[in-house]
Amino acid sequence: MVAGHADVIEMVAHSGHVAKFVLALLFLFSVLSWGIMIAKMFMFSRVRQDSDKFMRIFMKNKSLDDILNASKGMKDCPVVRVFLSGYVEFESEFRIANVEQAAIDKRFFLERIDGIARGMERATAQEITRMERFLFFLATTGSTAPFIGLFGTVWGIMESFQAVGLSGAANIAVVAPGIAEALIATAAGLVTAIPAVIGYNYFSHRGKVFATEMDNFTLDFLSLIEKNFVKRQI
């Protein structure tokens, strides 16, 4: 095993400038991809903990002010941000508006609730964008790394056959070392691309799960307003 690793390192060391550039580029892509995946793993883990904690608070409390006070310190949580957006809209639409007039006109409530829903939908879209930040790099790595590695392989094979043509010796002992060196680029491209594709699919799925949860929370928030404020005023 040690000898195999030594042979690979030796082949990389004796590869051409183009092959070394390709391998360095793939190494850079791999490091950045793993950095993004590790950061996303910690981020989604923290978001899950804060979201579960906030939802327990939300389900136990029926007053928006109590929920607001209990959620302080979790402002980095996407669901809390959506709640704060809805709370601000609620304050401006219901408590600052003429509630006595609203109690007479039922359409007033429907219009105000629709405004709150739109505000929370905007906040949800912003949180989804924030959670999906840098995932495009994983998708780019997964789709381009194999082709970058293939380019390095094709270039190395071209150089190998060119060397065979100049030497005039066309036997396997002459061609095989150059082909082996060239194939390292393809292997490096696959090693770089496969984790990136897995990471992109995994974190995209988790983002969709949180998006669904925030949409459901918006409905729960509007339902809470209807039960504790709107119906009381009609």
Rosetta silent file (secondary structure, phi, psi, omega in degrees, C-alpha in Angstrom):
SEQUENCE: MVAGHADVIEMVAHSGHVAKFVLALLFLFSVLSWGIMIAKMFMFSRVRQDSDKFMRIFMKNKSLDDILNASKGMKDCPVVRVFLSGYVEFESEFRIANVEQAAIDKRFFLERIDGIARGMERATAQEITRMERFLFFLATTGSTAPFIGLFGTVWGIMESFQAVGLSGAANIAVVAPGIAEALIATAAGLVTAIPAVIGYNYFSHRGKVFATEMDNFTLDFLSLIEKNFVKRQI
SCORE:     score description
SCORE:     0.000 S_00000001
   1 L     0.000  -43.047  178.718    0.000    0.000    0.000 S_00000001
   2 H   -65.472  -39.996  179.175    2.843    2.351    0.904 S_00000001
   3 H   -64.805  -37.270  178.005    4.639    1.426   -2.298 S_00000001
   4 H   -62.725  -44.363  177.630    1.475    2.130   -4.281 S_00000001
   5 H   -62.538  -40.587  179.690    1.171    5.589   -2.758 S_00000001
   6 H   -62.976  -39.020  179.348    4.849    6.223   -3.460 S_00000001
   7 H   -65.011  -41.251  179.323    4.353    5.220   -7.097 S_00000001
   8 H   -63.599  -45.611  179.518    1.413    7.608   -7.478 S_00000001
   9 H   -61.468  -39.633  179.663    3.369   10.478   -5.919 S_00000001
  10 H   -66.088  -40.011  178.401    6.297    9.708   -8.178 S_00000001
  11 H   -65.013  -39.479  177.720    4.069    9.692  -11.268 S_00000001
  12 H   -64.220  -41.050 -178.690    2.557   13.057  -10.264 S_00000001
  13 H   -64.554  -32.407 -177.864    6.041   14.467   -9.689 S_00000001
  14 L   -95.465    3.899  179.568    7.171   13.367  -13.174 S_00000001
  15 L   -74.231  165.950 -178.166    3.980   14.492  -14.957 S_00000001
  16 L   -74.422  176.218 -177.547    3.948   17.417  -17.340 S_00000001
  17 H   -66.470  -39.220  179.923    3.112   21.028  -16.542 S_00000001
  18 H   -64.702  -44.627  179.444   -0.439   20.746  -17.874 S_00000001
  19 H   -62.389  -41.995  178.339   -1.126   17.638  -15.795 S_00000001
  20 H   -64.085  -38.548  177.721    0.270   19.303  -12.678 S_00000001
  21 H   -64.424  -42.345  178.782   -1.910   22.363  -13.311 S_00000001
  22 H   -62.722  -45.251  179.814   -4.988   20.157  -13.702 S_00000001
  23 H   -64.735  -39.277  177.785   -4.222   18.276  -10.502 S_00000001
  24 H   -65.133  -40.317  178.876   -3.606   21.513   -8.601 S_00000001
  25 H   -64.636  -43.102  178.126   -6.899   22.928   -9.871 S_00000001
  26 H   -65.486  -37.004  177.057   -8.774   19.792   -8.843 S_00000001
  27 H   -62.703  -41.798  177.779   -7.101   19.880   -5.440 S_00000001
  28 H   -63.087  -45.043  177.669   -8.274   23.475   -4.983 S_00000001
  29 H   -59.389  -42.122 -178.183  -11.824   22.527   -5.990 S_00000001
  30 H   -65.355  -44.667 -179.638  -11.759   19.614   -3.571 S_00000001
  31 H   -62.440  -45.632  179.695  -10.529   21.686   -0.618 S_00000001
  32 H   -64.502  -40.052  179.868  -13.142   24.389   -1.210 S_00000001
  33 H   -63.266  -45.892  179.457  -15.895   21.803   -1.644 S_00000001
  34 H   -66.034  -36.331  176.596  -15.045   20.041    1.589 S_00000001
  35 H   -61.599  -43.815  178.378  -14.812   23.382    3.388 S_00000001
  36 H   -64.056  -43.840 -177.763  -18.302   24.317    2.183 S_00000001
  37 H   -65.584  -39.891  178.427  -19.741   20.925    3.134 S_00000001
  38 H   -65.882  -43.033  178.501  -18.261   21.032    6.638 S_00000001
  39 H   -63.088  -41.582  178.895  -19.540   24.589    7.172 S_00000001
  40 H   -65.927  -36.468  179.434  -23.000   23.618    5.904 S_00000001
  41 H   -61.292  -46.408  177.673  -23.073   20.583    8.170 S_00000001
  42 H   -65.499  -40.356 -178.630  -22.490   22.742   11.249 S_00000001
  43 H   -63.330  -48.997 -178.443  -24.946   25.375   10.017 S_00000001
  44 H   -67.046  -33.768  176.817  -27.803   22.940    9.362 S_00000001
  45 H   -64.689  -43.669  178.396  -27.174   21.187   12.665 S_00000001
  46 H   -66.391  -40.669  178.906  -27.409   24.489   14.541 S_00000001
  47 H   -63.296  -40.720  178.795  -30.493   25.537   12.560 S_00000001
  48 H   -61.952  -44.922  179.794  -32.213   22.233   13.365 S_00000001
  49 H   -63.177  -46.911 -179.510  -31.584   22.632   17.087 S_00000001
  50 H   -66.255  -38.287 -179.785  -32.764   26.259   17.157 S_00000001
  51 H   -65.035  -44.458  178.931  -35.813   25.508   14.993 S_00000001
  52 H   -63.567  -39.981  179.206  -36.938   22.639   17.222 S_00000001
  53 H   -64.890  -44.170 -179.524  -36.432   24.787   20.308 S_00000001
  54 H   -66.664  -39.988 -179.312  -38.398   27.688   18.849 S_00000001
  55 H   -64.638  -33.646  174.689  -41.259   25.477   17.668 S_00000001
  56 H   -64.859  -39.519  176.750  -41.618   24.100   21.197 S_00000001
  57 H   -64.847  -43.780 -177.524  -41.837   27.683   22.446 S_00000001
  58 H   -64.202  -39.744 -178.482  -44.348   28.575   19.750 S_00000001
  59 H   -72.563  -28.041 -178.319  -46.601   25.609   20.491 S_00000001
  60 H   -82.614  -29.109 -174.813  -46.614   26.263   24.247 S_00000001
  61 L  -104.655  141.910  178.432  -47.366   30.003   24.077 S_00000001
  62 L  -106.863   -8.663  179.682  -50.492   31.600   22.657 S_00000001
  63 L  -100.723  131.606  179.491  -49.372   35.210   22.969 S_00000001
  64 H   -64.498  -35.867  179.435  -47.194   36.697   20.242 S_00000001
  65 H   -66.462  -38.889  177.685  -45.448   38.937   22.755 S_00000001
  66 H   -65.589  -40.092  178.521  -44.565   35.954   24.949 S_00000001
  67 H   -64.244  -40.649  179.380  -43.212   34.095   21.914 S_00000001
  68 H   -62.041  -44.674 -179.361  -41.182   37.162   20.936 S_00000001
  69 H   -67.691  -37.588 -178.068  -39.627   37.440   24.386 S_00000001
  70 H   -74.039  -21.657 -176.859  -38.909   33.725   24.606 S_00000001
  71 L   -92.199    3.155  178.832  -37.237   33.633   21.184 S_00000001
  72 L   -64.429  138.849 -176.455  -34.629   36.284   21.973 S_00000001
  73 L    95.514   -4.404  178.201  -31.144   34.966   21.384 S_00000001
  74 L  -120.434   32.245 -174.726  -32.201   32.801   18.433 S_00000001
  75 L   -71.450  -10.697  175.709  -32.307   35.498   15.759 S_00000001
  76 L   -85.168   -6.274 -179.907  -29.958   33.506   13.526 S_00000001
  77 L   -79.516  130.831 -178.720  -32.589   30.772   13.205 S_00000001
  78 H   -57.373  -42.317 -178.967  -34.492   30.929    9.863 S_00000001
  79 H   -65.206  -37.331  177.484  -37.873   30.148   11.461 S_00000001
  80 H   -65.240  -39.242  177.483  -37.328   32.882   14.038 S_00000001
  81 H   -63.059  -40.539  176.817  -36.512   35.350   11.266 S_00000001
  82 H   -64.368  -41.397  177.614  -39.745   34.424    9.507 S_00000001
  83 H   -61.490  -44.938 -179.855  -41.614   34.875   12.785 S_00000001
  84 H   -62.665  -37.790  176.779  -40.050   38.295   13.348 S_00000001
  85 H   -62.815  -44.543  177.656  -41.040   39.336    9.836 S_00000001
  86 H   -66.299  -36.251  179.768  -44.623   38.271   10.498 S_00000001
  87 H   -65.997  -41.767  178.226  -44.618   39.957   13.903 S_00000001
  88 H   -62.993  -42.740  177.421  -43.470   43.266   12.420 S_00000001
  89 H   -64.116  -39.110  177.853  -46.185   43.063    9.771 S_00000001
  90 H   -61.634  -43.185  179.073  -48.715   42.215   12.463 S_00000001
  91 H   -61.300  -45.079 -175.834  -47.692   45.242   14.491 S_00000001
  92 H   -75.168  -32.744 -174.263  -48.002   47.607   11.551 S_00000001
  93 H   -85.685  -35.837 -172.788  -51.191   46.154   10.094 S_00000001
  94 H  -106.770  -49.076 -172.082  -53.286   45.486   13.204 S_00000001
  95 H   -80.577  -28.252  177.905  -52.020   47.337   16.227 S_00000001
  96 L   -88.233  -27.689 -179.927  -51.149   50.595   14.503 S_00000001
  97 L   -72.438  170.783 -179.687  -54.201   50.498   12.219 S_00000001
  98 L   -78.624   96.844 -174.855  -57.680   51.556   13.272 S_00000001
  99 H   -70.177  -32.955 -179.797  -58.895   48.363   14.926 S_00000001
 100 H   -62.546  -42.134  175.760  -62.353   49.722   15.718 S_00000001
 101 H   -67.096  -35.485  179.457  -62.994   50.314   12.027 S_00000001
 102 H   -65.130  -32.981 -179.018  -61.506   46.908   11.277 S_00000001
 103 H   -65.927  -21.187  179.640  -63.985   45.263   13.619 S_00000001
 104 H   -87.055  -39.519 -174.936  -66.788   46.495   11.380 S_00000001
 105 L  -102.257  109.848 -179.205  -65.281   45.591    8.021 S_00000001
 106 H   -66.155  -31.071  179.919  -64.360   41.911    7.733 S_00000001
 107 H   -63.454  -27.163  176.672  -62.468   42.532    4.476 S_00000001
 108 H   -56.293  -45.781 -178.917  -60.016   44.647    6.444 S_00000001
 109 H   -63.963  -43.411 -179.046  -58.830   41.552    8.286 S_00000001
 110 H   -62.536  -39.899  178.977  -58.487   39.516    5.121 S_00000001
 111 H   -66.843  -41.625 -178.431  -56.388   42.226    3.484 S_00000001
 112 H   -69.105  -40.324  178.338  -54.143   42.588    6.536 S_00000001
 113 H   -64.318  -37.606  177.623  -53.642   38.856    6.911 S_00000001
 114 H   -64.065  -37.911  176.971  -52.725   38.635    3.238 S_00000001
 115 H   -65.304  -39.309  177.152  -50.122   41.355    3.775 S_00000001
 116 H   -64.355  -42.244  179.993  -48.624   39.445    6.697 S_00000001
 117 H   -61.796  -42.361  179.254  -48.506   36.267    4.621 S_00000001
 118 H   -64.125  -39.726  178.161  -46.673   38.040    1.792 S_00000001
 119 H   -63.416  -40.265  179.051  -44.145   39.467    4.237 S_00000001
 120 H   -71.451  -33.225  176.105  -43.466   36.043    5.712 S_00000001
 121 H   -65.425  -39.312  176.425  -43.162   34.509    2.248 S_00000001
 122 H   -62.992  -43.268  179.089  -40.506   37.093    1.377 S_00000001
 123 H   -63.543  -39.065  177.871  -38.646   36.271    4.578 S_00000001
 124 H   -62.097  -44.128  179.069  -38.878   32.540    3.782 S_00000001
 125 H   -61.629  -39.430  178.855  -37.435   33.126    0.309 S_00000001
 126 H   -66.070  -39.855  179.451  -34.554   35.114    1.817 S_00000001
 127 H   -68.536  -37.285  176.403  -33.805   32.367    4.335 S_00000001
 128 H   -62.604  -43.895  177.824  -33.837   29.710    1.629 S_00000001
 129 H   -60.796  -40.581 -179.671  -31.386   31.778   -0.395 S_00000001
 130 H   -66.346  -40.468 -179.896  -29.171   32.170    2.657 S_00000001
 131 H   -70.006  -29.907 -178.413  -29.176   28.424    3.400 S_00000001
 132 L   -89.929    5.187 -179.869  -28.393   27.567   -0.224 S_00000001
 133 L   -60.545  135.067  178.830  -25.477   29.998   -0.419 S_00000001
 134 L    74.363   -4.002  176.590  -22.342   28.448   -1.964 S_00000001
 135 H   -66.749  -25.327  178.127  -24.172   25.248   -2.922 S_00000001
 136 H   -59.877  -30.972 -179.893  -23.754   26.324   -6.542 S_00000001
 137 H   -68.023  -37.364  176.284  -20.022   25.704   -6.109 S_00000001
 138 H   -64.384  -41.500  177.922  -20.683   22.093   -5.142 S_00000001
 139 H   -64.472  -40.959  178.786  -22.875   21.676   -8.225 S_00000001
 140 H   -64.116  -42.791  178.577  -20.200   23.299  -10.393 S_00000001
 141 H   -63.244  -44.002 -178.736  -17.504   21.062   -8.940 S_00000001
 142 H   -64.209  -30.919 -176.879  -19.594   17.944   -9.411 S_00000001
 143 H   -91.522  -26.729 -174.571  -20.315   18.732  -13.060 S_00000001
 144 H  -103.043  -27.309 -176.056  -16.957   20.120  -14.185 S_00000001
 145 H   -58.375  -43.034  178.330  -14.327   18.204  -12.181 S_00000001
 146 H   -61.128  -36.166 -179.714  -14.654   14.976  -14.230 S_00000001
 147 H   -72.363  -35.107  175.234  -14.210   16.955  -17.438 S_00000001
 148 H   -64.056  -44.126  176.618  -11.203   18.794  -16.050 S_00000001
 149 H   -63.250  -38.962  178.378   -9.682   15.446  -15.104 S_00000001
 150 H   -64.276  -37.570  176.614  -10.532   14.044  -18.528 S_00000001
 151 H   -60.501  -45.110  178.349   -8.796   16.993  -20.150 S_00000001
 152 H   -61.945  -37.475  178.947   -5.651   16.226  -18.148 S_00000001
 153 H   -67.110  -47.094  179.885   -5.860   12.573  -19.175 S_00000001
 154 H   -60.316  -42.475  179.639   -6.327   13.341  -22.884 S_00000001
 155 H   -63.521  -42.031  179.647   -3.438   15.787  -22.780 S_00000001
 156 H   -65.697  -38.469  177.690   -1.216   13.240  -21.053 S_00000001
 157 H   -65.698  -39.788  176.713   -2.100   10.537  -23.588 S_00000001
 158 H   -59.385  -44.252  179.644   -1.309   12.934  -26.428 S_00000001
 159 H   -65.717  -37.215  179.831    2.101   13.609  -24.914 S_00000001
 160 H   -63.974  -46.231 -179.914    2.686    9.872  -24.423 S_00000001
 161 H   -69.761  -30.590  175.706    1.936    9.016  -28.052 S_00000001
 162 H   -65.359  -40.749  177.686    3.988   11.962  -29.202 S_00000001
 163 H   -65.722  -37.264  177.158    6.931   10.610  -27.216 S_00000001
 164 H   -63.733  -42.123  179.652    6.350    7.162  -28.728 S_00000001
 165 H   -63.611  -37.570 -179.878    6.377    8.677  -32.206 S_00000001
 166 H   -72.676  -35.243 -178.250    9.643   10.484  -31.564 S_00000001
 167 H   -81.975  -27.278 -179.790   11.333    7.435  -30.053 S_00000001
 168 L    81.737    2.249  179.256   10.001    4.993  -32.645 S_00000001
 169 L  -103.131  112.165 -176.387    9.399    2.316  -30.015 S_00000001
 170 L  -111.762   59.465  176.919    5.714    1.323  -29.952 S_00000001
 171 L  -117.096  165.737 -174.140    5.576   -1.348  -27.252 S_00000001
 172 H   -63.486  -30.172 -179.562    3.546   -1.529  -24.048 S_00000001
 173 H   -65.855  -28.337 -179.847    6.570   -0.917  -21.850 S_00000001
 174 H   -85.816  -40.017 -174.555    7.013    2.520  -23.431 S_00000001
 175 H   -79.237  -37.672 -171.639    3.340    3.542  -23.626 S_00000001
 176 H   -57.125  -46.099 -178.625    2.062    2.214  -20.275 S_00000001
 177 H   -60.179  -42.020  179.782    3.903    4.621  -17.906 S_00000001
 178 H   -66.027  -40.126  178.452    2.671    7.692  -19.762 S_00000001
 179 H   -64.823  -41.834  179.546   -0.914    6.384  -19.910 S_00000001
 180 H   -60.995  -43.353  177.557   -0.817    5.583  -16.185 S_00000001
 181 H   -62.581  -39.484 -178.056    0.337    9.101  -15.392 S_00000001
 182 H   -67.628  -37.108 -177.557   -2.411   10.556  -17.569 S_00000001
 183 H   -69.066  -17.209  176.532   -5.158    8.474  -15.934 S_00000001
 184 H   -59.682  -36.379 -179.715   -4.338    9.979  -12.545 S_00000001
 185 H   -63.862  -41.010  177.738   -6.074   13.167  -13.679 S_00000001
 186 H   -63.921  -44.249  178.098   -9.297   11.279  -14.421 S_00000001
 187 H   -61.201  -41.681  179.173   -9.166    9.569  -11.031 S_00000001
 188 H   -64.603  -37.943  178.057   -8.558   12.909   -9.330 S_00000001
 189 H   -63.135  -41.597  179.199  -11.524   14.422  -11.167 S_00000001
 190 H   -69.037  -40.545  178.554  -13.824   11.640   -9.967 S_00000001
 191 H   -62.817  -33.374  178.231  -12.510   11.835   -6.402 S_00000001
 192 H   -76.549  -39.974 -172.031  -13.243   15.567   -6.439 S_00000001
 193 H   -77.186  -41.072 -172.388  -16.660   15.352   -8.113 S_00000001
 194 H   -60.453  -49.788  177.501  -18.318   12.468   -6.254 S_00000001
 195 H   -62.980  -34.526 -179.969  -18.282   14.017   -2.731 S_00000001
 196 H   -65.034  -41.507  179.001  -19.384   17.365   -4.181 S_00000001
 197 H   -65.713  -43.566  178.765  -22.400   15.812   -5.911 S_00000001
 198 H   -62.048  -45.067  179.720  -23.372   13.894   -2.772 S_00000001
 199 H   -63.175  -41.648  179.676  -22.991   17.025   -0.662 S_00000001
 200 H   -62.605  -46.927  179.832  -25.020   19.150   -3.069 S_00000001
 201 H   -64.093  -39.620 -178.377  -27.902   16.678   -3.155 S_00000001
 202 H   -66.418  -49.754 -176.841  -27.871   16.215    0.611 S_00000001
 203 H   -73.315  -29.571  173.812  -27.844   19.891    1.528 S_00000001
 204 H   -63.845  -41.391  178.006  -30.341   20.776   -1.194 S_00000001
 205 H   -63.666  -44.234  179.392  -32.710   18.216    0.297 S_00000001
 206 H   -64.408  -36.118  176.121  -32.249   19.619    3.799 S_00000001
 207 H   -63.201  -40.081  178.385  -32.888   23.116    2.470 S_00000001
 208 H   -65.846  -35.981  177.695  -36.161   21.966    0.911 S_00000001
 209 H   -63.122  -45.940  178.897  -37.179   20.393    4.223 S_00000001
 210 H   -66.248  -35.165  177.323  -36.593   23.664    6.063 S_00000001
 211 H   -62.051  -42.912  177.425  -38.440   25.563    3.321 S_00000001
 212 H   -63.972  -40.994  179.064  -41.481   23.330    3.832 S_00000001
 213 H   -64.378  -38.766  178.259  -41.272   23.797    7.591 S_00000001
 214 H   -68.927  -36.243  175.383  -41.160   27.585    7.211 S_00000001
 215 H   -63.578  -42.741  178.332  -44.175   27.499    4.882 S_00000001
 216 H   -66.178  -35.775  178.062  -46.063   25.420    7.437 S_00000001
 217 H   -65.491  -36.893  176.886  -45.020   27.791   10.199 S_00000001
 218 H   -58.085  -43.122  177.852  -46.449   30.710    8.219 S_00000001
 219 H   -64.711  -40.000  178.149  -49.817   28.951    8.191 S_00000001
 220 H   -65.254  -38.335  179.937  -49.565   28.259   11.931 S_00000001
 221 H   -65.160  -45.923  178.540  -48.696   31.906   12.591 S_00000001
 222 H   -64.540  -37.385  177.350  -51.681   33.176   10.612 S_00000001
 223 H   -64.185  -38.629  178.219  -53.918   30.671   12.355 S_00000001
 224 H   -63.806  -39.884  177.508  -52.714   31.938   15.731 S_00000001
 225 H   -63.989  -44.590 -178.942  -53.611   35.509   14.752 S_00000001
 226 H   -61.920  -39.253 -177.394  -57.054   34.457   13.592 S_00000001
 227 H   -74.652  -36.927 -170.956  -57.750   32.584   16.821 S_00000001
 228 H  -106.280   -8.138 -178.182  -56.429   35.155   19.262 S_00000001
 229 H  -132.823  -56.388 -173.279  -56.957   38.482   17.561 S_00000001
 230 H   -62.705  -52.436 -175.324  -59.110   38.558   14.458 S_00000001
 231 H   -66.063  -27.738  179.275  -62.050   36.569   15.696 S_00000001
 232 H   -70.319  -25.554 -177.011  -62.053   38.445   18.943 S_00000001
 233 H   -90.252  -14.933 -177.603  -62.501   41.731   17.105 S_00000001
 234 L   -87.892    0.000    0.000  -65.341   40.602   14.851 S_00000001
